[in-house]
Amino acid sequence: MFHIPIFFCLLALYFLPSLIAGGRHLHERTAITLLNLFLGWTFFGWIAALLWAITAPAPHVVYVQPPYPPYYR
């Protein structure tokens, strides 16, 4: 009965680097997820994916506002 919530908590912990990369909208989130999926079980792969997700620079978002129309009198 109580094993199902523990399973999902451990699954979320295993994919924590992927969740961080997705939350930060990183361009490398697919590569981080693949590293986490295939090498995360080695613990060194999990640490590498976590460090990559944390230290990668987040993309900058630039908002462009259109100019105001000229006022006619």
N, CA, C and O atoms as a Maestro MAE file, in Angstrom:
{
 s_m_m2io_version
 :::
 2.0.0
}

f_m_ct {
 s_m_title
 :::
 protein
 m_atom[292] {
  # First column is atom index #
  i_m_mmod_type
  r_m_x_coord
  r_m_y_coord
  r_m_z_coord
  i_m_residue_number
  s_m_chain_name
  s_m_pdb_residue_name
  s_m_pdb_atom_name
  i_m_atomic_number
  :::
  1 25 0.821 -1.193 0.000 1 A "MET " " N  " 7
  2 3 0.000 0.000 0.000 1 A "MET " " CA " 6
  3 2 0.866 1.258 0.000 1 A "MET " " C  " 6
  4 15 0.628 2.175 -0.786 1 A "MET " " O  " 8
  5 25 1.863 1.302 0.874 2 A "PHE " " N  " 7
  6 3 2.702 2.496 0.978 2 A "PHE " " CA " 6
  7 2 3.897 2.444 0.041 2 A "PHE " " C  " 6
  8 15 4.688 3.386 0.004 2 A "PHE " " O  " 8
  9 25 4.045 1.373 -0.711 3 A "HIS " " N  " 7
  10 3 5.196 1.244 -1.593 3 A "HIS " " CA " 6
  11 2 5.041 2.072 -2.867 3 A "HIS " " C  " 6
  12 15 6.037 2.455 -3.480 3 A "HIS " " O  " 8
  13 25 3.824 2.345 -3.261 4 A "ILE " " N  " 7
  14 3 3.598 3.102 -4.495 4 A "ILE " " CA " 6
  15 2 4.065 4.547 -4.346 4 A "ILE " " C  " 6
  16 15 4.761 5.025 -5.242 4 A "ILE " " O  " 8
  17 25 3.734 5.280 -3.278 5 A "PRO " " N  " 7
  18 3 4.256 6.652 -3.149 5 A "PRO " " CA " 6
  19 2 5.781 6.684 -3.020 5 A "PRO " " C  " 6
  20 15 6.425 7.604 -3.524 5 A "PRO " " O  " 8
  21 25 6.348 5.710 -2.364 6 A "ILE " " N  " 7
  22 3 7.801 5.658 -2.234 6 A "ILE " " CA " 6
  23 2 8.436 5.433 -3.596 6 A "ILE " " C  " 6
  24 15 9.468 6.031 -3.902 6 A "ILE " " O  " 8
  25 25 7.835 4.580 -4.416 7 A "PHE " " N  " 7
  26 3 8.342 4.340 -5.759 7 A "PHE " " CA " 6
  27 2 8.360 5.621 -6.583 7 A "PHE " " C  " 6
  28 15 9.350 5.910 -7.256 7 A "PHE " " O  " 8
  29 25 7.281 6.387 -6.539 8 A "PHE " " N  " 7
  30 3 7.214 7.615 -7.329 8 A "PHE " " CA " 6
  31 2 8.153 8.686 -6.779 8 A "PHE " " C  " 6
  32 15 8.689 9.481 -7.551 8 A "PHE " " O  " 8
  33 25 8.361 8.724 -5.489 9 A "CYS " " N  " 7
  34 3 9.342 9.661 -4.912 9 A "CYS " " CA " 6
  35 2 10.755 9.303 -5.352 9 A "CYS " " C  " 6
  36 15 11.542 10.188 -5.688 9 A "CYS " " O  " 8
  37 25 11.082 8.029 -5.356 10 A "LEU " " N  " 7
  38 3 12.403 7.604 -5.810 10 A "LEU " " CA " 6
  39 2 12.572 7.816 -7.305 10 A "LEU " " C  " 6
  40 15 13.668 8.146 -7.759 10 A "LEU " " O  " 8
  41 25 11.512 7.632 -8.076 11 A "LEU " " N  " 7
  42 3 11.568 7.884 -9.513 11 A "LEU " " CA " 6
  43 2 11.800 9.371 -9.794 11 A "LEU " " C  " 6
  44 15 12.576 9.721 -10.684 11 A "LEU " " O  " 8
  45 25 11.134 10.238 -9.043 12 A "ALA " " N  " 7
  46 3 11.343 11.680 -9.201 12 A "ALA " " CA " 6
  47 2 12.760 12.063 -8.779 12 A "ALA " " C  " 6
  48 15 13.369 12.939 -9.393 12 A "ALA " " O  " 8
  49 25 13.282 11.427 -7.755 13 A "LEU " " N  " 7
  50 3 14.651 11.699 -7.324 13 A "LEU " " CA " 6
  51 2 15.651 11.237 -8.368 13 A "LEU " " C  " 6
  52 15 16.661 11.903 -8.598 13 A "LEU " " O  " 8
  53 25 15.383 10.105 -9.002 14 A "TYR " " N  " 7
  54 3 16.269 9.603 -10.053 14 A "TYR " " CA " 6
  55 2 16.309 10.561 -11.239 14 A "TYR " " C  " 6
  56 15 17.373 10.792 -11.814 14 A "TYR " " O  " 8
  57 25 15.159 11.117 -11.608 15 A "PHE " " N  " 7
  58 3 15.089 12.029 -12.742 15 A "PHE " " CA " 6
  59 2 15.183 13.494 -12.330 15 A "PHE " " C  " 6
  60 15 14.769 14.372 -13.088 15 A "PHE " " O  " 8
  61 25 15.711 13.770 -11.162 16 A "LEU " " N  " 7
  62 3 15.862 15.146 -10.693 16 A "LEU " " CA " 6
  63 2 16.692 16.007 -11.649 16 A "LEU " " C  " 6
  64 15 16.294 17.142 -11.913 16 A "LEU " " O  " 8
  65 25 17.823 15.533 -12.181 17 A "PRO " " N  " 7
  66 3 18.548 16.371 -13.156 17 A "PRO " " CA " 6
  67 2 17.713 16.719 -14.386 17 A "PRO " " C  " 6
  68 15 17.797 17.836 -14.896 17 A "PRO " " O  " 8
  69 25 16.921 15.787 -14.855 18 A "SER " " N  " 7
  70 3 16.067 16.052 -16.012 18 A "SER " " CA " 6
  71 2 14.971 17.055 -15.667 18 A "SER " " C  " 6
  72 15 14.632 17.918 -16.477 18 A "SER " " O  " 8
  73 25 14.427 16.938 -14.477 19 A "LEU " " N  " 7
  74 3 13.397 17.882 -14.046 19 A "LEU " " CA " 6
  75 2 13.966 19.288 -13.890 19 A "LEU " " C  " 6
  76 15 13.305 20.266 -14.240 19 A "LEU " " O  " 8
  77 25 15.181 19.397 -13.370 20 A "ILE " " N  " 7
  78 3 15.822 20.700 -13.226 20 A "ILE " " CA " 6
  79 2 16.098 21.305 -14.599 20 A "ILE " " C  " 6
  80 15 15.841 22.488 -14.820 20 A "ILE " " O  " 8
  81 25 16.623 20.492 -15.526 21 A "ALA " " N  " 7
  82 3 16.916 20.987 -16.875 21 A "ALA " " CA " 6
  83 2 15.637 21.432 -17.589 21 A "ALA " " C  " 6
  84 15 15.644 22.441 -18.294 21 A "ALA " " O  " 8
  85 25 14.568 20.707 -17.417 22 A "GLY " " N  " 7
  86 3 13.300 21.103 -18.028 22 A "GLY " " CA " 6
  87 2 12.722 22.352 -17.397 22 A "GLY " " C  " 6
  88 15 12.159 23.200 -18.091 22 A "GLY " " O  " 8
  89 25 12.858 22.472 -16.091 23 A "GLY " " N  " 7
  90 3 12.361 23.658 -15.398 23 A "GLY " " CA " 6
  91 2 13.135 24.917 -15.733 23 A "GLY " " C  " 6
  92 15 12.578 26.014 -15.711 23 A "GLY " " O  " 8
  93 25 14.428 24.767 -16.047 24 A "ARG " " N  " 7
  94 3 15.254 25.912 -16.426 24 A "ARG " " CA " 6
  95 2 15.209 26.189 -17.916 24 A "ARG " " C  " 6
  96 15 15.849 27.137 -18.371 24 A "ARG " " O  " 8
  97 25 14.476 25.396 -18.700 25 A "HIS " " N  " 7
  98 3 14.317 25.541 -20.149 25 A "HIS " " CA " 6
  99 2 15.668 25.543 -20.862 25 A "HIS " " C  " 6
  100 15 15.918 26.374 -21.736 25 A "HIS " " O  " 8
  101 25 16.530 24.609 -20.481 26 A "LEU " " N  " 7
  102 3 17.854 24.532 -21.085 26 A "LEU " " CA " 6
  103 2 17.771 23.944 -22.486 26 A "LEU " " C  " 6
  104 15 16.915 23.106 -22.772 26 A "LEU " " O  " 8
  105 25 18.672 24.392 -23.355 27 A "HIS " " N  " 7
  106 3 18.718 23.845 -24.708 27 A "HIS " " CA " 6
  107 2 19.209 22.402 -24.689 27 A "HIS " " C  " 6
  108 15 18.862 21.621 -25.575 27 A "HIS " " O  " 8
  109 25 20.011 22.040 -23.691 28 A "GLU " " N  " 7
  110 3 20.596 20.701 -23.598 28 A "GLU " " CA " 6
  111 2 19.742 19.731 -22.799 28 A "GLU " " C  " 6
  112 15 20.243 18.688 -22.377 28 A "GLU " " O  " 8
  113 25 18.474 20.037 -22.578 29 A "ARG " " N  " 7
  114 3 17.661 19.188 -21.698 29 A "ARG " " CA " 6
  115 2 17.472 17.777 -22.242 29 A "ARG " " C  " 6
  116 15 17.336 16.831 -21.465 29 A "ARG " " O  " 8
  117 25 17.459 17.620 -23.560 30 A "THR " " N  " 7
  118 3 17.342 16.278 -24.133 30 A "THR " " CA " 6
  119 2 18.594 15.469 -23.857 30 A "THR " " C  " 6
  120 15 18.507 14.294 -23.499 30 A "THR " " O  " 8
  121 25 19.757 16.082 -24.019 31 A "ALA " " N  " 7
  122 3 21.011 15.381 -23.751 31 A "ALA " " CA " 6
  123 2 21.146 15.052 -22.268 31 A "ALA " " C  " 6
  124 15 21.634 13.978 -21.916 31 A "ALA " " O  " 8
  125 25 20.725 15.949 -21.408 32 A "ILE " " N  " 7
  126 3 20.781 15.699 -19.964 32 A "ILE " " CA " 6
  127 2 19.843 14.552 -19.598 32 A "ILE " " C  " 6
  128 15 20.187 13.704 -18.774 32 A "ILE " " O  " 8
  129 25 18.667 14.525 -20.203 33 A "THR " " N  " 7
  130 3 17.712 13.448 -19.931 33 A "THR " " CA " 6
  131 2 18.252 12.104 -20.409 33 A "THR " " C  " 6
  132 15 18.109 11.096 -19.716 33 A "THR " " O  " 8
  133 25 18.871 12.083 -21.587 34 A "LEU " " N  " 7
  134 3 19.435 10.832 -22.086 34 A "LEU " " CA " 6
  135 2 20.598 10.358 -21.216 34 A "LEU " " C  " 6
  136 15 20.717 9.165 -20.936 34 A "LEU " " O  " 8
  137 25 21.450 11.280 -20.793 35 A "LEU " " N  " 7
  138 3 22.538 10.919 -19.879 35 A "LEU " " CA " 6
  139 2 21.978 10.371 -18.577 35 A "LEU " " C  " 6
  140 15 22.464 9.370 -18.052 35 A "LEU " " O  " 8
  141 25 20.961 11.029 -18.065 36 A "ASN " " N  " 7
  142 3 20.339 10.591 -16.824 36 A "ASN " " CA " 6
  143 2 19.670 9.228 -16.989 36 A "ASN " " C  " 6
  144 15 19.745 8.388 -16.093 36 A "ASN " " O  " 8
  145 25 19.027 9.008 -18.115 37 A "LEU " " N  " 7
  146 3 18.311 7.758 -18.348 37 A "LEU " " CA " 6
  147 2 19.257 6.574 -18.480 37 A "LEU " " C  " 6
  148 15 19.020 5.519 -17.891 37 A "LEU " " O  " 8
  149 25 20.344 6.744 -19.261 38 A "PHE " " N  " 7
  150 3 21.208 5.607 -19.563 38 A "PHE " " CA " 6
  151 2 22.386 5.445 -18.609 38 A "PHE " " C  " 6
  152 15 22.868 4.328 -18.421 38 A "PHE " " O  " 8
  153 25 22.859 6.526 -18.004 39 A "LEU " " N  " 7
  154 3 24.013 6.413 -17.106 39 A "LEU " " CA " 6
  155 2 23.717 6.858 -15.679 39 A "LEU " " C  " 6
  156 15 24.615 6.865 -14.837 39 A "LEU " " O  " 8
  157 25 22.478 7.225 -15.398 40 A "GLY " " N  " 7
  158 3 22.136 7.677 -14.053 40 A "GLY " " CA " 6
  159 2 22.270 6.598 -13.001 40 A "GLY " " C  " 6
  160 15 22.513 6.901 -11.833 40 A "GLY " " O  " 8
  161 25 22.118 5.341 -13.394 41 A "TRP " " N  " 7
  162 3 22.212 4.235 -12.441 41 A "TRP " " CA " 6
  163 2 23.632 4.055 -11.920 41 A "TRP " " C  " 6
  164 15 23.824 3.393 -10.900 41 A "TRP " " O  " 8
  165 25 24.644 4.630 -12.594 42 A "THR " " N  " 7
  166 3 26.029 4.468 -12.147 42 A "THR " " CA " 6
  167 2 26.401 5.452 -11.051 42 A "THR " " C  " 6
  168 15 27.521 5.383 -10.545 42 A "THR " " O  " 8
  169 25 25.546 6.338 -10.670 43 A "PHE " " N  " 7
  170 3 25.739 7.403 -9.697 43 A "PHE " " CA " 6
  171 2 26.676 8.471 -10.228 43 A "PHE " " C  " 6
  172 15 26.432 9.656 -10.000 43 A "PHE " " O  " 8
  173 25 27.743 8.099 -10.931 44 A "PHE " " N  " 7
  174 3 28.614 9.104 -11.531 44 A "PHE " " CA " 6
  175 2 27.902 9.778 -12.698 44 A "PHE " " C  " 6
  176 15 28.060 10.980 -12.908 44 A "PHE " " O  " 8
  177 25 27.135 9.031 -13.445 45 A "GLY " " N  " 7
  178 3 26.324 9.610 -14.513 45 A "GLY " " CA " 6
  179 2 25.240 10.507 -13.961 45 A "GLY " " C  " 6
  180 15 24.918 11.533 -14.562 45 A "GLY " " O  " 8
  181 25 24.666 10.134 -12.817 46 A "TRP " " N  " 7
  182 3 23.634 10.952 -12.181 46 A "TRP " " CA " 6
  183 2 24.232 12.262 -11.676 46 A "TRP " " C  " 6
  184 15 23.632 13.325 -11.838 46 A "TRP " " O  " 8
  185 25 25.412 12.185 -11.065 47 A "ILE " " N  " 7
  186 3 26.092 13.390 -10.576 47 A "ILE " " CA " 6
  187 2 26.468 14.286 -11.756 47 A "ILE " " C  " 6
  188 15 26.310 15.505 -11.678 47 A "ILE " " O  " 8
  189 25 26.961 13.698 -12.844 48 A "ALA " " N  " 7
  190 3 27.327 14.485 -14.021 48 A "ALA " " CA " 6
  191 2 26.102 15.183 -14.609 48 A "ALA " " C  " 6
  192 15 26.177 16.353 -14.984 48 A "ALA " " O  " 8
  193 25 24.984 14.481 -14.694 49 A "ALA " " N  " 7
  194 3 23.757 15.088 -15.228 49 A "ALA " " CA " 6
  195 2 23.254 16.193 -14.307 49 A "ALA " " C  " 6
  196 15 22.789 17.232 -14.776 49 A "ALA " " O  " 8
  197 25 23.347 15.972 -13.001 50 A "LEU " " N  " 7
  198 3 22.908 16.990 -12.047 50 A "LEU " " CA " 6
  199 2 23.775 18.239 -12.144 50 A "LEU " " C  " 6
  200 15 23.255 19.355 -12.171 50 A "LEU " " O  " 8
  201 25 25.085 18.060 -12.198 51 A "LEU " " N  " 7
  202 3 25.978 19.218 -12.309 51 A "LEU " " CA " 6
  203 2 25.769 19.945 -13.630 51 A "LEU " " C  " 6
  204 15 25.812 21.175 -13.670 51 A "LEU " " O  " 8
  205 25 25.546 19.213 -14.698 52 A "TRP " " N  " 7
  206 3 25.296 19.822 -15.997 52 A "TRP " " CA " 6
  207 2 24.003 20.633 -15.965 52 A "TRP " " C  " 6
  208 15 23.946 21.736 -16.508 52 A "TRP " " O  " 8
  209 25 22.972 20.089 -15.332 53 A "ALA " " N  " 7
  210 3 21.685 20.783 -15.276 53 A "ALA " " CA " 6
  211 2 21.758 22.036 -14.404 53 A "ALA " " C  " 6
  212 15 21.076 23.024 -14.676 53 A "ALA " " O  " 8
  213 25 22.574 21.998 -13.369 54 A "ILE " " N  " 7
  214 3 22.663 23.132 -12.449 54 A "ILE " " CA " 6
  215 2 23.569 24.231 -12.993 54 A "ILE " " C  " 6
  216 15 23.258 25.414 -12.859 54 A "ILE " " O  " 8
  217 25 24.696 23.847 -13.610 55 A "THR " " N  " 7
  218 3 25.693 24.839 -14.000 55 A "THR " " CA " 6
  219 2 25.520 25.377 -15.407 55 A "THR " " C  " 6
  220 15 26.163 26.369 -15.749 55 A "THR " " O  " 8
  221 25 24.689 24.776 -16.239 56 A "ALA " " N  " 7
  222 3 24.490 25.269 -17.606 56 A "ALA " " CA " 6
  223 2 23.793 26.627 -17.555 56 A "ALA " " C  " 6
  224 15 22.838 26.813 -16.800 56 A "ALA " " O  " 8
  225 25 24.270 27.569 -18.357 57 A "PRO " " N  " 7
  226 3 23.608 28.886 -18.349 57 A "PRO " " CA " 6
  227 2 22.218 28.803 -18.952 57 A "PRO " " C  " 6
  228 15 22.017 28.185 -19.998 57 A "PRO " " O  " 8
  229 25 21.281 29.417 -18.298 58 A "ALA " " N  " 7
  230 3 19.904 29.438 -18.783 58 A "ALA " " CA " 6
  231 2 19.798 30.407 -19.952 58 A "ALA " " C  " 6
  232 15 20.476 31.435 -19.960 58 A "ALA " " O  " 8
  233 25 18.968 30.102 -20.929 59 A "PRO " " N  " 7
  234 3 18.834 31.012 -22.069 59 A "PRO " " CA " 6
  235 2 18.194 32.330 -21.639 59 A "PRO " " C  " 6
  236 15 17.344 32.371 -20.750 59 A "PRO " " O  " 8
  237 25 18.625 33.394 -22.292 60 A "HIS " " N  " 7
  238 3 18.065 34.710 -22.001 60 A "HIS " " CA " 6
  239 2 16.813 34.916 -22.844 60 A "HIS " " C  " 6
  240 15 16.766 34.544 -24.017 60 A "HIS " " O  " 8
  241 25 15.824 35.501 -22.239 61 A "VAL " " N  " 7
  242 3 14.584 35.786 -22.936 61 A "VAL " " CA " 6
  243 2 14.531 37.288 -23.187 61 A "VAL " " C  " 6
  244 15 14.666 38.090 -22.263 61 A "VAL " " O  " 8
  245 25 14.337 37.653 -24.433 62 A "VAL " " N  " 7
  246 3 14.268 39.058 -24.807 62 A "VAL " " CA " 6
  247 2 12.856 39.348 -25.297 62 A "VAL " " C  " 6
  248 15 12.359 38.701 -26.219 62 A "VAL " " O  " 8
  249 25 12.229 40.313 -24.678 63 A "TYR " " N  " 7
  250 3 10.900 40.726 -25.091 63 A "TYR " " CA " 6
  251 2 11.026 42.000 -25.909 63 A "TYR " " C  " 6
  252 15 11.647 42.969 -25.473 63 A "TYR " " O  " 8
  253 25 10.439 41.992 -27.089 64 A "VAL " " N  " 7
  254 3 10.466 43.158 -27.959 64 A "VAL " " CA " 6
  255 2 9.073 43.756 -27.978 64 A "VAL " " C  " 6
  256 15 8.098 43.094 -28.331 64 A "VAL " " O  " 8
  257 25 8.998 45.029 -27.590 65 A "GLN " " N  " 7
  258 3 7.713 45.702 -27.571 65 A "GLN " " CA " 6
  259 2 7.601 46.540 -28.839 65 A "GLN " " C  " 6
  260 15 8.507 47.313 -29.151 65 A "GLN " " O  " 8
  261 25 6.516 46.399 -29.562 66 A "PRO " " N  " 7
  262 3 6.383 47.195 -30.784 66 A "PRO " " CA " 6
  263 2 6.264 48.678 -30.442 66 A "PRO " " C  " 6
  264 15 5.763 49.038 -29.376 66 A "PRO " " O  " 8
  265 25 6.721 49.523 -31.341 67 A "PRO " " N  " 7
  266 3 6.623 50.961 -31.056 67 A "PRO " " CA " 6
  267 2 5.165 51.412 -31.037 67 A "PRO " " C  " 6
  268 15 4.298 50.823 -31.684 67 A "PRO " " O  " 8
  269 25 4.932 52.457 -30.288 68 A "TYR " " N  " 7
  270 3 3.585 53.002 -30.219 68 A "TYR " " CA " 6
  271 2 3.256 53.705 -31.537 68 A "TYR " " C  " 6
  272 15 4.141 54.297 -32.155 68 A "TYR " " O  " 8
  273 25 2.005 53.650 -31.972 69 A "PRO " " N  " 7
  274 3 1.643 54.359 -33.210 69 A "PRO " " CA " 6
  275 2 1.724 55.866 -33.001 69 A "PRO " " C  " 6
  276 15 1.509 56.350 -31.889 69 A "PRO " " O  " 8
  277 25 2.024 56.591 -34.030 70 A "PRO " " N  " 7
  278 3 2.087 58.052 -33.860 70 A "PRO " " CA " 6
  279 2 0.696 58.614 -33.595 70 A "PRO " " C  " 6
  280 15 -0.310 58.121 -34.104 70 A "PRO " " O  " 8
  281 25 0.680 59.644 -32.794 71 A "TYR " " N  " 7
  282 3 -0.588 60.279 -32.463 71 A "TYR " " CA " 6
  283 2 -0.861 61.381 -33.482 71 A "TYR " " C  " 6
  284 15 0.016 62.190 -33.786 71 A "TYR " " O  " 8
  285 25 -2.068 61.404 -33.997 72 A "TYR " " N  " 7
  286 3 -2.463 62.423 -34.958 72 A "TYR " " CA " 6
  287 2 -3.381 63.415 -34.278 72 A "TYR " " C  " 6
  288 15 -4.273 63.034 -33.520 72 A "TYR " " O  " 8
  289 25 -3.163 64.675 -34.548 73 A "ARG " " N  " 7
  290 3 -4.012 65.706 -33.976 73 A "ARG " " CA " 6
  291 2 -4.851 66.357 -35.019 73 A "ARG " " C  " 6
  292 15 -5.633 67.256 -34.710 73 A "ARG " " O  " 8
  :::
 }
 m_bond[291] {
  # First column is bond index #
  i_m_from
  i_m_to
  i_m_order
  :::
  1 1 2 1
  2 2 3 1
  3 3 4 2
  4 3 5 1
  5 5 6 1
  6 6 7 1
  7 7 8 2
  8 7 9 1
  9 9 10 1
  10 10 11 1
  11 11 12 2
  12 11 13 1
  13 13 14 1
  14 14 15 1
  15 15 16 2
  16 15 17 1
  17 17 18 1
  18 18 19 1
  19 19 20 2
  20 19 21 1
  21 21 22 1
  22 22 23 1
  23 23 24 2
  24 23 25 1
  25 25 26 1
  26 26 27 1
  27 27 28 2
  28 27 29 1
  29 29 30 1
  30 30 31 1
  31 31 32 2
  32 31 33 1
  33 33 34 1
  34 34 35 1
  35 35 36 2
  36 35 37 1
  37 37 38 1
  38 38 39 1
  39 39 40 2
  40 39 41 1
  41 41 42 1
  42 42 43 1
  43 43 44 2
  44 43 45 1
  45 45 46 1
  46 46 47 1
  47 47 48 2
  48 47 49 1
  49 49 50 1
  50 50 51 1
  51 51 52 2
  52 51 53 1
  53 53 54 1
  54 54 55 1
  55 55 56 2
  56 55 57 1
  57 57 58 1
  58 58 59 1
  59 59 60 2
  60 59 61 1
  61 61 62 1
  62 62 63 1
  63 63 64 2
  64 63 65 1
  65 65 66 1
  66 66 67 1
  67 67 68 2
  68 67 69 1
  69 69 70 1
  70 70 71 1
  71 71 72 2
  72 71 73 1
  73 73 74 1
  74 74 75 1
  75 75 76 2
  76 75 77 1
  77 77 78 1
  78 78 79 1
  79 79 80 2
  80 79 81 1
  81 81 82 1
  82 82 83 1
  83 83 84 2
  84 83 85 1
  85 85 86 1
  86 86 87 1
  87 87 88 2
  88 87 89 1
  89 89 90 1
  90 90 91 1
  91 91 92 2
  92 91 93 1
  93 93 94 1
  94 94 95 1
  95 95 96 2
  96 95 97 1
  97 97 98 1
  98 98 99 1
  99 99 100 2
  100 99 101 1
  101 101 102 1
  102 102 103 1
  103 103 104 2
  104 103 105 1
  105 105 106 1
  106 106 107 1
  107 107 108 2
  108 107 109 1
  109 109 110 1
  110 110 111 1
  111 111 112 2
  112 111 113 1
  113 113 114 1
  114 114 115 1
  115 115 116 2
  116 115 117 1
  117 117 118 1
  118 118 119 1
  119 119 120 2
  120 119 121 1
  121 121 122 1
  122 122 123 1
  123 123 124 2
  124 123 125 1
  125 125 126 1
  126 126 127 1
  127 127 128 2
  128 127 129 1
  129 129 130 1
  130 130 131 1
  131 131 132 2
  132 131 133 1
  133 133 134 1
  134 134 135 1
  135 135 136 2
  136 135 137 1
  137 137 138 1
  138 138 139 1
  139 139 140 2
  140 139 141 1
  141 141 142 1
  142 142 143 1
  143 143 144 2
  144 143 145 1
  145 145 146 1
  146 146 147 1
  147 147 148 2
  148 147 149 1
  149 149 150 1
  150 150 151 1
  151 151 152 2
  152 151 153 1
  153 153 154 1
  154 154 155 1
  155 155 156 2
  156 155 157 1
  157 157 158 1
  158 158 159 1
  159 159 160 2
  160 159 161 1
  161 161 162 1
  162 162 163 1
  163 163 164 2
  164 163 165 1
  165 165 166 1
  166 166 167 1
  167 167 168 2
  168 167 169 1
  169 169 170 1
  170 170 171 1
  171 171 172 2
  172 171 173 1
  173 173 174 1
  174 174 175 1
  175 175 176 2
  176 175 177 1
  177 177 178 1
  178 178 179 1
  179 179 180 2
  180 179 181 1
  181 181 182 1
  182 182 183 1
  183 183 184 2
  184 183 185 1
  185 185 186 1
  186 186 187 1
  187 187 188 2
  188 187 189 1
  189 189 190 1
  190 190 191 1
  191 191 192 2
  192 191 193 1
  193 193 194 1
  194 194 195 1
  195 195 196 2
  196 195 197 1
  197 197 198 1
  198 198 199 1
  199 199 200 2
  200 199 201 1
  201 201 202 1
  202 202 203 1
  203 203 204 2
  204 203 205 1
  205 205 206 1
  206 206 207 1
  207 207 208 2
  208 207 209 1
  209 209 210 1
  210 210 211 1
  211 211 212 2
  212 211 213 1
  213 213 214 1
  214 214 215 1
  215 215 216 2
  216 215 217 1
  217 217 218 1
  218 218 219 1
  219 219 220 2
  220 219 221 1
  221 221 222 1
  222 222 223 1
  223 223 224 2
  224 223 225 1
  225 225 226 1
  226 226 227 1
  227 227 228 2
  228 227 229 1
  229 229 230 1
  230 230 231 1
  231 231 232 2
  232 231 233 1
  233 233 234 1
  234 234 235 1
  235 235 236 2
  236 235 237 1
  237 237 238 1
  238 238 239 1
  239 239 240 2
  240 239 241 1
  241 241 242 1
  242 242 243 1
  243 243 244 2
  244 243 245 1
  245 245 246 1
  246 246 247 1
  247 247 248 2
  248 247 249 1
  249 249 250 1
  250 250 251 1
  251 251 252 2
  252 251 253 1
  253 253 254 1
  254 254 255 1
  255 255 256 2
  256 255 257 1
  257 257 258 1
  258 258 259 1
  259 259 260 2
  260 259 261 1
  261 261 262 1
  262 262 263 1
  263 263 264 2
  264 263 265 1
  265 265 266 1
  266 266 267 1
  267 267 268 2
  268 267 269 1
  269 269 270 1
  270 270 271 1
  271 271 272 2
  272 271 273 1
  273 273 274 1
  274 274 275 1
  275 275 276 2
  276 275 277 1
  277 277 278 1
  278 278 279 1
  279 279 280 2
  280 279 281 1
  281 281 282 1
  282 282 283 1
  283 283 284 2
  284 283 285 1
  285 285 286 1
  286 286 287 1
  287 287 288 2
  288 287 289 1
  289 289 290 1
  290 290 291 1
  291 291 292 2
  :::
 }
}
